[in-house]
Amino acid sequence: MGMGVLALTEVTLAQMLEARERRARCQKKLLDRLGLPVVSFTLNIPGPVKRSPPIQRAYRYGLELLRQRFRPRYVSEYILDTGCEALLAVEGEPAALKRLAVAIEDADPLGRLLDIDVLDPAGAPVSRQALGLPERTCLLCGGPAHACARSRAHGVEALFGRAMDIIARHFAQAWVQTVAQQAQRALLWEVAVTPKPGLVDRQDSGAHQDMDIFTFLDSAAALAPYLGQCAQLGMDSANQTPSQLYGALEEPARRAEGAMYRATGGVNTHKGAIYSMGLACAAAGWLYGQGKPFSPWAVLSLCGQMARQAVDAHFAALTWQSAYTTGEKLFLRHGLQGVRGQAASGFPAVREVGLPILRMALSQGRSLNDAACATLMHFIARVPDTVLIGRSSYPAWQRLSQALQAALDADPLPQRDALVQLNQAFIQENLSPGGCADLLALTLFLHFMDGVPSRLP
């Protein structure tokens, strides 16, 4: 594999002609050696710059797509200043292979930039025209590409800019979709994790009479558009301050609550998660828009920057006359700030308890289900859950916290039997650690997202 210097190097026409001749020689060698049709893959990037991090990322995307669709017997790659190239030896009838190539070029979001040629075993190219397929269109005007190229109807800078815009938009949208998918996946995993004391899971409805696992599935489905909207809003607000982004999330969150209630028949399944997961999705989008890499710690820190000013102002203005929710009344009585306080501080429970415990359990060979159960128990023991406290009392939670912490000190990863027994106790006492469940969902989201490439080539 040839490797040039990774830079915005401009190449000459002579270099491009030389690269074309070298590619033809490599094609012939591969045809002679394997006797199979060859798919030749390059990128259609107008202008003298053929290699950059965005271009390489588009190439990697295209090559992976071709690997999936053509299932090649052999692949060779050439990463040069004249462009990224790949040759794939594949089995199949050449005309059918060309039709597949054209389908990819015409239908994939990046297809207009993917140049996929097919050579039969004798080395003859299979053209679109020979198969009666339409020719490729111009990047800018949508007319016949060859006609625009011959007449030089568009400037090189405009064409190059359009190609870079296609790449940027494609990967930005892919990031939004990834964030939304992993956030919804976390909501689904949270309800499916079993056994969870006092909470809805696959085994029972815990201390809840008005909901079951299917109620949560309906709710998670209804929230999918909101999660993507938060990620997109974060990306679009990358030139604004985090506190401005926080304010922009208020109306989408209200609409998401309405969607939740419509899906569940008026049952509150995810109100806390709408707040915390919405913040995290928006933070993931904001980081992408800023050109910064994703990390759980960056997301949590940004959540704190987003929420701190508004949360401090909210609690500073709160009085007994204005306190409406159970959480607000618990703040006035005990100073507990609930999920708002967690957000304003960058979710320290997730940073210091959730992710470390989850990863410790996984590193010891526990399944994700069992690791999540253990994580939940550490949350219940260490986080003043305003949902749980609202169903009992602050002193009762303190006693429960002390007992659980002592048990977890002896066995940090509790066994299933102990969780089942605790679940029965919670059901009898009508206890539900709903706030801790939201923290678990956020922990799972960050765990799922960690390691997902964002802006890497």
N, C-alpha and C positions, 0 to 999 in steps of 0.2 A: 504494500500500500504506500503510495507516494504521499508525503505530507509537506505542505507548504507552511509558511508562517501565518498564523491566525491573525489577520489584519485586514483592513479594508483596502486591499491591494487592487489597483486598476490593472487590467490585463489588456494586451493589444490584440488586434485582429490576427496578427501572425501567430500569437500564442494560442488563440482559439482554434485556428486552422491546424496547428500542430497537435493540439489536444484531440481534435476530431480524428486526425490520422492515427494517433496512438490508440484511440478508442476502437477504431475500425480494425487495427491489428489485433487488439485484445479480443474483440468479438470473433475474429477468424480463428484464433487459437482455441477459444472455448468451443466453437462449433466443430472444429476438427477433432478436438479431444473427446467430446461427449456425444456428438451427433444428435443433439437435441435442439429444439427451438430456443432462441435466446431473447430475453426481454432486456432491453437497454434502457436504463432509467437515469434521467438527468432532470434538472430544474430549468424552467423557462424564466430566466431572470434577465430582463432587458438591461443593456448598458455594460460598462466596463468592470463593474464590481460584481464578482460571481461568488464571493465567499464572505460570510459574516456570521456572527452568532445566530441571528434570526433565520438566515438562509440555511445554515446547518441544521437548525431545529426543524425547519420545514422538510429538509431532506430526510432526516431521521424519521419523521412522521411518515413520509411517503414510502420509505424503504420498508418500514414495519408493516404498513398497509399492504405492500406488494408481497411481502413474505407470507402474510395471512391469506391473501387471495390466491396467489399462484403456487404456494408451497414448493419452492424451488429445490432442485437436487443440489445445486451449487450456487454460491454467491461470491462475487469478487467486488471490492470497493476501491475507489480511488478518490481521495480527498485532496484536492489540488486548488491552487489559487484560481485556476480556470473553471472551477466548479466541482461540485460533489457528484460522483457518478457511481453507478452500480450495474453489474451485469449478472443476470439470473438465468441459469440453465433450467428450463422447465419442461415437463412432459405435457403433451396435449396437441391438438390440431391447431396449426398456426392461425387460421381464420378465427377460431373460437377464442384463442388467446388474445387476438387483437380486439375482438368485440368486448372482452372483459376489460382490456386496457382502456378502450374508449369509454366504457361505462364509468370507470373510475375517473377519467379525465373530465367527463361531462357532469358527473353527479356529486363528487366529493367536494366539500367546502374549499379545499386547497387544490382541487383538480385542475383548475386553469393554469396553475404553475407547474404541474407534474407533466413531464414529457416522457411518455412511455412508448417506446418503439418495440416492434416485434419482428424478429428475423426468423425465417423458416430454416430448417436444417441445412439448406444449401446456401444460406447467407442472404437470400433475397428478402427485402423488407415487405411487410404486409401493410398496405396503405388503407386509410379511411376510404378513399375514393374507390378502391378496388372492391370494397365491401358495400358500396352504396351508402356510406355513412356521411353525415354533414361534416364540413371542415371546421376547424377550430375558429373561435371568434376572437376579436381584438380585446385586449385587456381594458381599454378605455371606452370605445364606442359600441362594441358589440357586433361590429361588422366583420366580414371575412378577414382573418388575421393576415393571410398572405398579401391581400390587396393593400392593407394599411402599411405593412412592412415595406412593400415595393415602392409605394408612393411616399413613404416617410411622412405619413399623415400626422403623426404625433411625435413630440419631442422625447428624447431618451429619458430626461429627468422626470417627465410626467409618467412615463411608462414604469420606470423604476420605482417611483413613489407609489404608484398603484399596486405594484407587486408587494412592496413592503407593507402597505396598508392591508392587503388581503391576508398576509401572514399574521400581522399583529391582531387583526380582528378575529381571525380563526382561533388563535391560541388564547386570546382574552375570553372569548365565548366558551371555549373548552374549559378554562379555569373556573368560570362561573358555574358551569354544569357540574364540574367535579366537586366544588365546594357544596353545592346544593345536594348532590347525591350522597356525599359522605355525611352531611348533617342529617338528612333524612334517615340514612342508614343507622346513625347513632341513636336517633329517636326510636327506631324499630328495635334495635338491639337492647336499648334500655328496658323497654317493656317486656321483651322476650327473656331477659336474664332471669334465672330461677334457681333457688327461691330467694325472694326479696321480702323481708319482714314488713308486714303491714301494707305492702304495695301490690298492685296488679302485676301478675306475671302469668306464665304458662300453666301454673298449677292452680291458682285461685285468684280472687279479686281482693285479697288482703282485707283491710279494714274499710273497704268501699262497697257500698250497696248499689250505687248508681252507674257503675262502669265495669267493663271487663276488658280483656285483651283486644277484642274486636273494636271496642270503642276507641282504643288507642291507635289501632291500625287505620281506622277511618280518619282520625285526627291527623296522624302523620302524613297521610296522603293529601289531605286538604292543605297542609302547610308547605308542601313542596314548592309551589310557586313563590311563596313568601321568602323562603330560604335563598332561592336564586336571586330574587329581587334585592335582598340585603347585600349579597355578594356584588351584584351589578352596581348597586348604589354606592357601595364602598369604593369600587373601581372608578366610577364616574366622579367621585368626590375626592380623588387623590390630591387635588390642588387646594383643598379646603383643610381646615383644622379638624382634629379628631372631635372636638366638642361640637362643631358645626355638623359633622356627620351624625353624631348622637341625636341632635335635634331633628335631622331629616328622617330618622328611623321611626319617629313617633307615629306618624299617620299610617305607614305600612304595617306597623305592629297592631294598630287598632283594627285595620282591615283583616289582618290575620286572625285576631281574636274572633271576629265575626265569622270568618270561614270555619274556625274550629267549632264554635257553638252550633253553626248550621250542620256541620258534619256529625256532631255528637248528640244532637237533640238538646242542646243547652247545658251539657256537662263540661266542666273545666278539667280538661286532661293535660293541657300543655301551656297554660298561661305563663308560668315561670320560664319554661323553655323558650317560648316565643321571645321573651326578653333576652335571656342569656345567649341562646343560640343565634338569635338575630344579631346581637353585638359581635359574636365571634365570626359569623359569616361576613358581616360588613368589614370587620378588621382584616380578614383574609383577602377580600377584594381590594381594600385600601392599600395593603402592602404590595399587591401585584401592580396596582396602578402607579405606585411610587417606584416600581422597579426593584423592590426589596425582596429577598427570599423569604419563604414561609418558614416559620418555626412556631411551635406551641408557645414558647416564651415571648416571642414578638407579638403574637396575637393577644395573649393575656395582658401584656404591658399596654398594648394599644387600647384594649377594652377599658383599662383603668384611666387612660388619658381621655377617652371618649366620655366616660360616665362621671368622672370625679366632680367636675364643676356643677353639673345639674343635680347630682345626688346630694352634694353638700348643701346646695341651695334649698332643695326639697325638704330635707330634714331640719334645716335651720328655721324654715318658715312653718313647720308643723306645730299645730296646737291641738288640744283636746277637742276643740270645736271643729277643726278641719280634718281630724283623723277619721278616715273612713274604713280602711281595711284592717284586718286583724294584725297584719305586719306593722302598720303605722301605729296602732295602739300599743303593740309590744315595744316599739321604739320608745315611746313616751314613758312606758312603765319600766323597761329594763335596759334601754339603750341598744336594743337589737336592731340592726339595719337590714337583715335578711339578704335577699339576692341583690338588692340595690347596693348595699354595703360591700358585698363580695365584688360586684362589678367595679365599683369606684376604687377598690384596692387592687384591681387586676386579678380577681379570683384567686386569692392566696390558698384557698382550700384545694383548688385544682392543681395549683403549682406545687404546693408543699405536701399534699396528702394524695390527691387522686392519681396523678400521673406516676409519682414514685411507687405507690402501692401497686397499681396495676402492672407496672413494668417489673417490679420485684416478683410478683406472683407469676407472671408469664415466664420470667427467667428461671423460675423453679419448676417449670413444666406444667403449671396449671393451665387448664383450658381458658379461653377468653371468658366464657360464662362464669367459671369459678373465680377467676381473677376479678371480674366485675363485681361479683357478690362480696368478695373480701374488701374491695375498694368501697363499696356502699357501707359496709359495717364500720370502716374507719371514718367515713364521713359522719355517720350517725353519732359515733362516739366523740367526735372532736368539733363538729360544726353545730352551733345553736340553730336548729331547723325551726323556723317560725311556723311552718305548717304543723309540725309535730307538737311544738309548744302550744300552739293555738288550740290543739285538741286535748291538751292536758294542762300543764303549768310549767313555769320556768324551774321551780324547785324539783318538779318531777323529772324534767329533762336532765338537770344536774345530777340527780341520783342515778338515772339511766346511763349518763355519760361516764360517771365514775365506774359503774359496774362493767360497762362494755370495755372501757380502756384497760381495766384490770384483766379481763378475759383476753383481750387482744395482745396484751403484753405477754401473756402465757402462750398464746397461739395466734400469731399475726394473720394466719390464713385459716379462718374457722371452717370446720367441717360442715357438711350438708345437714347432718342431724341437728346440730346446734342452731342452724339458721331456721330449720323447720320448727323447732320448739319455740324460738323467738317469734316466729311468724304467728304461731297460735296465741302467744301472750299478747302480741300487738293487736291481734284481731279482738281478743277479749276486752282489751282496754281501749279499743277504738283509736289506736295510734297509727299515724301514717307519716313517714318521713319524706313527704313529697318534695321538699326543697333539696334534700340530698339526692333524690332521684334525678332532678334537673342537673345537679352537679355531676352525677355519674354520666348523664347523656353528653354533657360538655366534655368531660374527660375522654369518653369514647370517640367523640368527633375529632379532638386533637390527636388522639392516638391513631385514628384512621388516616388523618391528613398528613401526619408526620412522615416525611420521606417521599411524599408525592412531589415530583419535579414541577416547578412553576416557571421560572424563566431560564432554566439552564438549556444550553444548546443541545 
